[in-house]
Amino acid sequence: MNSQTERTRLAWRRTILAVLVVAGVGSIHLALAGLLHLAVLAGVVALIGCVPAAYRLNTLRQAHPVPTWEPAMLTVVGCLLALSVLVNP
């Protein structure tokens, strides 16, 4: 695999991870402060923000197929983020 393609894929992964982590921390902080509606809004905006990065990552994956755990991990992270916001009122 081309090293430039691999670096690009890793950069998009880091972008998605950073957006989800910042949104998760912000959502939990807002939920604990009693602003549940803003916590949900922050989570929705973060997921919308991840769509272009996920689309680009999917395009790169189809161009150079490599087995990866990424879709499963993103699903687990999303579920844990939603669960953490719902459990901590």
Backbone as ProteinMPNN parsed JSONL, in Angstrom:
{"seq_chain_A": "MNSQTERTRLAWRRTILAVLVVAGVGSIHLALAGLLHLAVLAGVVALIGCVPAAYRLNTLRQAHPVPTWEPAMLTVVGCLLALSVLVNP", "coords_chain_A": {"N_chain_A": [[0.84, -1.176, 0.0], [0.428, 2.246, -0.654], [2.348, 4.643, 1.044], [1.539, 7.276, 1.386], [-1.221, 7.144, 1.034], [-1.878, 5.557, 3.229], [-1.092, 7.264, 5.332], [-2.925, 9.313, 4.914], [-5.343, 7.972, 5.416], [-4.95, 7.395, 8.14], [-4.891, 10.0, 9.154], [-7.532, 10.847, 8.695], [-8.837, 9.056, 10.364], [-7.855, 9.921, 12.857], [-9.03, 12.438, 12.885], [-11.798, 11.853, 13.023], [-11.821, 10.483, 15.477], [-10.917, 12.501, 17.235], [-12.995, 14.412, 17.021], [-15.158, 12.914, 18.038], [-14.246, 12.377, 20.662], [-13.961, 14.956, 21.809], [-16.617, 15.823, 21.572], [-17.85, 13.885, 23.158], [-16.747, 14.356, 25.737], [-17.6, 16.983, 26.097], [-20.403, 16.623, 25.935], [-20.908, 14.973, 28.142], [-20.103, 16.68, 30.203], [-21.985, 18.767, 29.862], [-24.349, 17.309, 30.316], [-24.037, 16.554, 32.996], [-24.161, 19.051, 34.109], [-26.778, 19.568, 33.983], [-27.905, 20.27, 31.587], [-29.288, 18.7, 29.525], [-30.518, 18.782, 27.005], [-28.766, 20.356, 25.504], [-26.558, 18.697, 25.604], [-27.372, 16.5, 24.101], [-27.7, 17.821, 21.673], [-25.039, 18.573, 21.158], [-23.899, 16.045, 20.754], [-25.297, 15.219, 18.452], [-24.489, 17.158, 16.581], [-21.766, 16.578, 16.501], [-21.807, 13.996, 15.4], [-22.886, 14.58, 12.895], [-20.798, 16.135, 11.961], [-18.86, 14.195, 11.655], [-19.61, 12.793, 9.441], [-18.659, 13.693, 6.777], [-15.907, 13.086, 7.073], [-15.975, 10.338, 7.568], [-17.085, 9.499, 5.165], [-15.022, 10.159, 3.359], [-13.003, 8.529, 4.358], [-14.149, 6.044, 3.884], [-14.173, 6.088, 1.101], [-11.409, 6.014, 0.58], [-10.869, 3.522, 1.687], [-12.261, 1.801, -0.03], [-10.847, 2.191, -2.367], [-8.349, 1.143, -1.751], [-8.489, -1.692, -0.468], [-8.291, -2.879, 2.818], [-8.308, -5.076, 5.518], [-10.026, -4.115, 8.444], [-10.801, -3.005, 11.795], [-12.185, -0.771, 12.134], [-14.974, 0.151, 11.45], [-16.489, -1.323, 13.332], [-15.386, -0.44, 15.739], [-16.014, 2.305, 15.683], [-18.775, 2.117, 15.892], [-19.035, 0.992, 18.458], [-17.871, 3.049, 20.01], [-19.66, 5.145, 19.475], [-22.022, 4.077, 20.593], [-21.237, 3.846, 23.295], [-20.81, 6.546, 23.888], [-23.416, 7.58, 23.593], [-24.688, 6.083, 25.593], [-23.32, 6.971, 27.878], [-24.153, 9.618, 28.024], [-26.897, 9.296, 28.399], [-27.058, 7.829, 30.816], [-25.885, 9.408, 32.808], [-27.565, 11.671, 34.268]], "CA_chain_A": [[0.0, 0.0, 0.0], [1.137, 3.512, -0.735], [2.472, 5.234, 2.375], [0.74, 8.507, 1.421], [-2.607, 6.726, 1.247], [-1.989, 5.113, 4.62], [-1.051, 8.457, 6.193], [-4.196, 10.014, 4.751], [-6.349, 7.21, 6.161], [-4.721, 7.605, 9.569], [-5.281, 11.37, 9.478], [-8.999, 10.885, 8.781], [-9.202, 8.349, 11.595], [-7.593, 10.823, 13.98], [-10.031, 13.501, 12.846], [-13.048, 11.307, 13.554], [-11.622, 10.204, 16.89], [-10.846, 13.771, 17.963], [-14.341, 14.997, 17.076], [-15.973, 12.124, 18.95], [-13.767, 12.548, 22.032], [-14.337, 16.299, 22.271], [-18.076, 15.833, 21.723], [-18.184, 13.054, 24.312], [-16.411, 15.071, 26.963], [-18.519, 18.126, 26.195], [-21.75, 16.137, 26.207], [-20.966, 14.515, 29.531], [-20.048, 17.878, 31.034], [-23.281, 19.432, 29.773], [-25.363, 16.472, 30.96], [-23.849, 16.658, 34.437], [-24.55, 20.402, 34.501], [-28.227, 19.656, 33.905], [-28.302, 20.771, 30.264], [-29.368, 17.485, 28.72], [-30.857, 19.111, 25.611], [-27.541, 20.801, 24.842], [-25.683, 17.526, 25.493], [-27.844, 15.748, 22.933], [-27.385, 18.64, 20.5], [-23.595, 18.458, 20.906], [-23.668, 14.729, 20.179], [-25.818, 15.193, 17.082], [-23.611, 17.983, 15.748], [-20.511, 15.834, 16.316], [-22.037, 12.922, 14.438], [-23.014, 15.207, 11.572], [-19.457, 16.549, 11.569], [-18.06, 13.02, 11.308], [-20.082, 12.199, 8.184], [-17.719, 13.885, 5.654], [-14.66, 12.366, 7.322], [-16.253, 8.915, 7.374], [-17.266, 9.298, 3.721], [-13.691, 10.173, 2.732], [-12.309, 7.329, 4.803], [-14.75, 4.929, 3.161], [-13.676, 6.178, -0.272], [-10.032, 5.517, 0.592], [-10.904, 2.099, 1.982], [-12.695, 1.094, -1.227], [-9.786, 2.282, -3.363], [-7.266, 0.261, -1.305], [-9.109, -2.492, 0.594], [-7.466, -3.444, 3.877], [-9.183, -5.463, 6.623], [-9.885, -3.201, 9.569], [-11.822, -3.049, 12.835], [-12.669, 0.598, 12.295], [-16.43, 0.322, 11.549], [-16.974, -1.868, 14.606], [-14.942, 0.432, 16.831], [-16.817, 3.523, 15.639], [-20.088, 1.77, 16.414], [-18.902, 0.84, 19.907], [-17.642, 4.377, 20.586], [-20.922, 5.88, 19.399], [-22.949, 3.525, 21.593], [-20.767, 4.232, 24.622], [-21.066, 7.975, 24.046], [-24.851, 7.741, 23.826], [-24.989, 5.5, 26.891], [-22.79, 7.828, 28.937], [-25.005, 10.8, 28.126], [-28.201, 8.895, 28.918], [-26.963, 7.309, 32.162], [-25.508, 10.492, 33.712], [-28.528, 12.794, 34.085]], "C_chain_A": [[0.888, 1.243, 0.0], [1.185, 4.159, 0.649], [1.676, 6.539, 2.484], [-0.734, 8.181, 1.669], [-2.818, 6.292, 2.695], [-1.953, 6.303, 5.582], [-2.348, 9.243, 6.107], [-5.302, 9.298, 5.511], [-6.183, 7.411, 7.656], [-5.12, 9.014, 9.999], [-6.8, 11.49, 9.601], [-9.489, 10.142, 10.005], [-8.994, 9.236, 12.811], [-8.613, 11.943, 14.04], [-11.344, 13.02, 13.44], [-12.928, 11.064, 15.056], [-11.601, 11.485, 17.718], [-12.222, 14.413, 18.096], [-15.208, 14.237, 18.071], [-15.545, 12.284, 20.409], [-14.173, 13.91, 22.579], [-15.845, 16.391, 22.489], [-18.496, 15.005, 22.934], [-17.911, 13.748, 25.626], [-17.351, 16.257, 27.162], [-19.933, 17.7, 26.532], [-21.896, 15.678, 27.651], [-20.948, 15.712, 30.476], [-21.396, 18.606, 31.032], [-24.378, 18.631, 30.462], [-25.25, 16.547, 32.478], [-24.23, 18.036, 34.963], [-26.062, 20.596, 34.411], [-28.751, 20.182, 32.583], [-28.362, 19.607, 29.276], [-29.675, 17.79, 27.263], [-29.634, 19.613, 24.846], [-26.546, 19.647, 24.675], [-26.069, 16.696, 24.274], [-27.511, 16.506, 21.653], [-25.899, 18.546, 20.151], [-23.258, 17.106, 20.28], [-24.133, 14.642, 18.741], [-24.923, 15.991, 16.139], [-22.286, 17.267, 15.492], [-20.689, 14.706, 15.311], [-22.196, 13.464, 13.027], [-21.643, 15.641, 11.059], [-18.569, 15.392, 11.156], [-18.456, 12.42, 9.965], [-19.115, 12.446, 7.022], [-16.402, 13.125, 5.842], [-14.859, 10.872, 7.117], [-16.445, 8.595, 5.89], [-15.908, 9.234, 3.019], [-12.903, 8.926, 3.108], [-12.846, 6.096, 4.086], [-14.285, 4.91, 1.701], [-12.251, 5.646, -0.368], [-9.996, 4.013, 0.828], [-11.309, 1.297, 0.752], [-11.619, 1.119, -2.304], [-8.639, 1.322, -3.046], [-7.799, -0.599, -0.166], [-8.085, -3.121, 1.531], [-8.42, -3.861, 4.99], [-8.944, -4.567, 7.83], [-11.038, -3.391, 10.55], [-12.52, -1.706, 12.972], [-14.191, 0.743, 12.354], [-16.995, -0.2, 12.872], [-16.593, -0.966, 15.767], [-15.726, 1.742, 16.853], [-18.219, 3.273, 16.177], [-20.047, 1.651, 17.933], [-18.712, 2.202, 20.579], [-18.927, 5.197, 20.564], [-21.927, 5.398, 20.424], [-22.523, 3.903, 23.004], [-20.994, 5.717, 24.897], [-22.537, 8.22, 24.345], [-25.233, 7.211, 25.202], [-24.503, 6.388, 28.028], [-23.628, 9.091, 29.107], [-26.349, 10.442, 28.74], [-28.148, 8.457, 30.383], [-26.658, 8.416, 33.172], [-26.451, 11.671, 33.547], [-28.048, 14.073, 34.701]], "O_chain_A": [[1.966, 1.257, 0.594], [0.171, 4.214, 1.345], [1.188, 6.872, 3.565], [-1.408, 8.874, 2.431], [-3.83, 6.63, 3.307], [-2.715, 6.335, 6.548], [-2.822, 9.779, 7.109], [-6.112, 9.941, 6.178], [-7.172, 7.58, 8.37], [-5.636, 9.198, 11.101], [-7.3, 12.157, 10.507], [-10.467, 10.559, 10.627], [-9.849, 9.299, 13.695], [-9.019, 12.356, 15.126], [-11.939, 13.707, 14.27], [-13.833, 11.404, 15.817], [-12.205, 11.541, 18.789], [-12.575, 14.905, 19.167], [-15.92, 14.852, 18.865], [-16.395, 12.322, 21.299], [-14.678, 14.001, 23.697], [-16.298, 16.971, 23.476], [-19.412, 15.396, 23.659], [-18.746, 13.731, 26.53], [-17.835, 16.497, 28.268], [-20.599, 18.354, 27.335], [-22.9, 15.967, 28.302], [-21.704, 15.746, 31.447], [-21.886, 19.014, 32.085], [-25.245, 19.207, 31.121], [-26.265, 16.599, 33.171], [-24.585, 18.177, 36.134], [-26.569, 21.672, 34.729], [-29.933, 20.508, 32.475], [-27.588, 19.543, 28.321], [-29.147, 17.125, 26.371], [-29.486, 19.32, 23.66], [-25.779, 19.625, 23.712], [-25.211, 16.247, 23.514], [-27.09, 15.907, 20.664], [-25.543, 18.451, 18.976], [-22.424, 17.03, 19.377], [-23.449, 14.06, 17.898], [-24.634, 15.548, 15.027], [-21.745, 17.34, 14.389], [-19.823, 14.483, 14.465], [-21.696, 12.872, 12.071], [-21.357, 15.529, 9.866], [-17.623, 15.579, 10.39], [-17.709, 11.616, 9.408], [-18.769, 11.492, 6.326], [-15.85, 12.586, 4.883], [-13.992, 10.208, 6.548], [-16.016, 7.543, 5.418], [-15.674, 8.359, 2.185], [-12.218, 8.339, 2.27], [-12.08, 5.204, 3.723], [-14.036, 3.845, 1.137], [-11.925, 4.907, -1.297], [-9.181, 3.309, 0.232], [-10.759, 0.223, 0.511], [-11.493, 0.166, -3.074], [-8.029, 0.755, -3.953], [-7.582, -0.266, 0.999], [-7.15, -3.796, 1.102], [-9.275, -3.065, 5.378], [-7.801, -4.292, 8.194], [-12.11, -3.874, 10.184], [-13.366, -1.535, 13.85], [-14.676, 1.421, 13.26], [-17.882, 0.421, 13.459], [-17.392, -0.753, 16.679], [-16.068, 2.239, 17.926], [-18.787, 4.135, 16.847], [-20.934, 2.16, 18.619], [-19.329, 2.473, 21.609], [-19.244, 5.874, 21.542], [-22.61, 6.204, 21.056], [-23.369, 4.248, 23.829], [-21.333, 6.097, 26.017], [-22.868, 8.983, 25.252], [-26.027, 7.837, 25.904], [-25.196, 6.543, 29.034], [-23.79, 9.579, 30.226], [-26.887, 11.218, 29.53], [-29.103, 8.693, 31.123], [-27.144, 8.352, 34.301], [-26.169, 12.581, 32.767], [-28.739, 15.09, 34.629]]}, "name": "protein", "num_of_chains": 1, "seq": "MNSQTERTRLAWRRTILAVLVVAGVGSIHLALAGLLHLAVLAGVVALIGCVPAAYRLNTLRQAHPVPTWEPAMLTVVGCLLALSVLVNP"}
